[in-house]
Amino acid sequence: MTEKCFNLVDSPWILVKDQEDHTEEVSLEKVLTNAQDYRDLAGETAAQNAAVLRLLIAINHTVITRMDPPVEDEEEALDRWEEIWEEGRLPEQAIKDYLSRWKDKFWLIDPEGGFLQSKTAEIGTDYKAPKLTGDLSESNNKLRLFQLRSGESKESLTMAEAARWLLNVNAYDDTSAKAKGTQPNGEKFPSIGAGWLGKLGQIYAYGSNLFETIMLNTVLLKSDDSIWGKDKPYWEEQEKVRQRQEIRMPDNQAGLLTFPSRLLLLKEQNGRITGFNLLGGGFFEKTDAFNEPFTTWRPVKGKKNEPVHFVPRRHDAARQIWRDFASIAGFGREKEGQETHLPGIVLWIKTLQAENLIPDSQPIEFTMPFVQYGDKDFFVTDTSTQSLMMYPKLLTEAGEEWRTIIEEEISKIDTAAYDTGILAQTVAEASGDSGESVTKFAVKGRALAYENADEPFRTWLATLNPSTYEDEEARQGKREELQRKLRNCFLRLECTVVGVPPVNALFSRQVMKGGKMVRVLSVPEAEMRFEAQINKLYPKITQKEGGTE
């Protein structure tokens, strides 16, 4: 019988980096009790970091709500949070006491199943080590063309690596694994979709060090400012989740953040992990699942006279996150007739700011890690992350006017991107292209516009402190700063889109299109129209104090 080995409480397995970007593996106890000394998690992918962060938040949430006296209401929750924030470090002794009490549940390898594992998974799909690693992730019958690992590091993992990837698989597993057997009533098991985090449009608040990040994301109040149910992480549960079992969504943060989307069982040989078995785990309805604070949402219209519902808004690697800023900062809520639901973490940061628990002077980075899937979430195609830096006051009533301005500026960028697509399309037609080729040029032109606007817009947003730009003149000056940058950005982009066209593209001509003769604009005409549109969106502004564009 396999003996217990590698306890996550005191064995190093979590990758962190310090303020000088030096990385090391540390234990669960060390990362929590010394979080103020680390700048951030430093795992293999941003998605994996998010899975590890949720575990740290769950433990912290459990510990601080149970400290004597335990948190019983909303006022006590905010007082407890402020007390720890001002201390500048997580409650060391309380964390050590908690982890000591539950240490036996944190063995990675255990005859009873191991941390975040289940003996039930023995009958599940058998996978080799490459399927476990999210930076490698191959199926049993499809190998990667370009390998990131080789030799022993590909065929097996260290205990520390396996512990990190165990959390990752539970969070983001695809839908390729098959159910085994049938339900007790003889019916087939239901489809459960990707792992819970794979269904989300994740969003987390990051501070200047890991302590601040954990605390900012320790959301002690629900979106309606009420208190959560009593924390109960999965390792404290007596009744374990069964294969593909539909349950009620946990009403407590620790239970949700440690929820087993998959039933797994690692296979150990000579001190290394060589593979694992997997079954679908628990699942719950994602519609209006507002107990999840770390996702953006999108509205889904119901039948006539039915209320609007919300489902998680997944991120798209090809789409800049600020283009969906309304789903983060709630611009739509300020427009009559538009429905929106803000991420719980954004509402929490708004509450902390409104209660003066976090400073106006320190911007917060909202980070959005994600995994993208192929057809019907059957396989993972990409993992990435995006981020936005902003001052928390921007989310409060004091930032309402600025939120309206930002929405208007994003709308202008959308228009400029459309015009860039038209320019690219016209250049292609003038050069003799037709059909799908022209459409592809238009799509590429719009994509280039957003790519070029990305850095100027995010930089401008990160420096937009409502406390600094309070009066109308200051707001207008800050707005014009962005407009000057974007004007120059799009006018420079014109040269890239046009390139060096062939001679025939310099003259307009008649061509047959849709059964009739139509006039195709020349490249010079297309350029003139584009420049006119940019001038309309962003009129030339001369900087004050003798400055120029």
Stockholm file with secondary structure:
# STOCKHOLM 1.0

chainA/1-549         MTEKCFNLVDSPWILVKDQEDHTEEVSLEKVLTNAQDYRDLAGETAAQNAAVLRLLIAINHTVITRMDPPVEDEEEALDRWEEIWEEGRLPEQAIKDYLSRWKDKFWLIDPEGGFLQSKTAEIGTDYKAPKLTGDLSESNNKLRLFQLRSGESKESLTMAEAARWLLNVNAYDDTSAKAKGTQPNGEKFPSIGAGWLGKLGQIYAYGSNLFETIMLNTVLLKSDDSIWGKDKPYWEEQEKVRQRQEIRMPDNQAGLLTFPSRLLLLKEQNGRITGFNLLGGGFFEKTDAFNEPFTTWRPVKGKKNEPVHFVPRRHDAARQIWRDFASIAGFGREKEGQETHLPGIVLWIKTLQAENLIPDSQPIEFTMPFVQYGDKDFFVTDTSTQSLMMYPKLLTEAGEEWRTIIEEEISKIDTAAYDTGILAQTVAEASGDSGESVTKFAVKGRALAYENADEPFRTWLATLNPSTYEDEEARQGKREELQRKLRNCFLRLECTVVGVPPVNALFSRQVMKGGKMVRVLSVPEAEMRFEAQINKLYPKITQKEGGTE
#=GR chainA/1-549 SS CCCCEEETTTSCCEEEEETTCCEEEECHHHHHHTGGGEEEECCSSHHHHHHHHHHHHHHHHHHHHHSSSCCCSHHHHHHHHHHHHHHTSCCHHHHHHHHHHTGGGGEEECTTCCTTCCGGGGGSEEEEHHHHCTTTCCBTTBCCSSCSCCTHHHHCBCHHHHHHHHHHHHHHCCSCSCCCSCCTTSCCCCCCCSCGGGGSCBCEEECSSHHHHHHHTCCCBCTTSCBCCCCCCGGGCSSCCCTTEECCCCSSHHHHHTCCSEEEEEEEETTEEEEEEEEECEECCCTTCTTCCSBCEEEECCSTTCCCEEEECCCCTTSCGGGGTHHHHCGGGGSTTCCCCCCHHHHHHHHHHHTTCSCTTSCEEEEEEEEEESGGGCSEEEEEEEEEEECGGGGSGGGHHHHHHHHHHHHHHHHHHHHHHHHHHHHHHHTTCCTHHHHHHHHHHHHHHHHHHHHHHHHHHHTCCTTTSCSHHHHHHHHHHHHHHHHHHHHHHHHHHHCSCCGGGGSCEEEEETTEEEEECCHHHHHHHHHHHHHHHSCCCCCSTTCCC
#=GC SS_cons         CCCCEEETTTSCCEEEEETTCCEEEECHHHHHHTGGGEEEECCSSHHHHHHHHHHHHHHHHHHHHHSSSCCCSHHHHHHHHHHHHHHTSCCHHHHHHHHHHTGGGGEEECTTCCTTCCGGGGGSEEEEHHHHCTTTCCBTTBCCSSCSCCTHHHHCBCHHHHHHHHHHHHHHCCSCSCCCSCCTTSCCCCCCCSCGGGGSCBCEEECSSHHHHHHHTCCCBCTTSCBCCCCCCGGGCSSCCCTTEECCCCSSHHHHHTCCSEEEEEEEETTEEEEEEEEECEECCCTTCTTCCSBCEEEECCSTTCCCEEEECCCCTTSCGGGGTHHHHCGGGGSTTCCCCCCHHHHHHHHHHHTTCSCTTSCEEEEEEEEEESGGGCSEEEEEEEEEEECGGGGSGGGHHHHHHHHHHHHHHHHHHHHHHHHHHHHHHHTTCCTHHHHHHHHHHHHHHHHHHHHHHHHHHHTCCTTTSCSHHHHHHHHHHHHHHHHHHHHHHHHHHHCSCCGGGGSCEEEEETTEEEEECCHHHHHHHHHHHHHHHSCCCCCSTTCCC
//
